Amino acid sequence: MIELKSFSKSYSSKSAPAAADVSLTIADGSITGLLGPNGSGKTTIMKAICGFHFPTSGSITITAPDTTGTVTGTNSATSFTTDENPELCMKYIGYVPEIPLLPKDMRVLDFLRYAADTHGIPKDKTEEACELVIKECSLEKLLSKKIKTLSKGQQQRVSFAQAIIHNPPNLILDEPISGLDPAQILQMRDLIKKLAKTKAILMSTHILQEVRSLCDKLYIVSEGKITASGSEEEVTKQAGTKTLEEAFIKLTQGGAE
């Protein structure tokens, strides 16, 4: 689970905050949508969750199951704030950026082994971890290919694989469907739904159809602020509109009443 309480982020004292007083919860076993136009603050929120930068004020708390049983001999939970323990973000969060940040000249299998090493997976567990994500992300036919030869959809699947190779309980997806063709979109939807069975997923998007297809709950963000939250029905009710499309326009362009 991920919880933001009154999170704000300012990059300069002379400009408006990129995010202001944002409170939201990403529950385990669910897909939460962060819906807003380009430049609304979605990426600022997501990168803060991943520990790439710290809150100016407020807090971000990550709670994840700890199955090691090192203290009590039974499963317990690990909770931490991202500013106090940013190094734990890599362990408990998987991140898929909008544009895959992949080494173009590496072959897919070599990159997955590198990702496993980066996440601290023991050498004797590397091949097992790779095999799991290869199957999960349908990469069997791509392993010997250089990443630069892959289509965007194929590169996105590789990006998903590196994000989940250490089996994190939380997954952050920044516009994961952007730029894909219809067949690739269907593949990504199926993969995200499958991963949501065991993870807390936050997905940013500005595509309303993806919210309807995937999200259990959504937050609409505009100019760095949450303007509505809940199910599609609850958001339209808060906006005083009949459809989510009308609510989105009103809440991101005209403001909520």
Secondary structure, 3 states (H helix, E strand, C coil): CEEEEEEEECCCCCCCCCEEEEEEEECCCEEEEEECCCCCCHHHHHHHHCCCCCCCEEEEEEEEEECCCCCCCCCEEEEEECCCCHHHHHHHEEEECCCCCCCCCCEHHHHHHHHHHHCCCCHHHHHHHHHHHHHHCCCCCCCCCEHHHCCHHHHHHHHHHHHHCCCCCEEEEECCCCCCCHHHHHHHHHHHHHHCCCCEEEEEECCHHHHHHHCCEEEEEECCEEEEEECHHHHHHHHCCCCHHHHHHHHHHHCCC
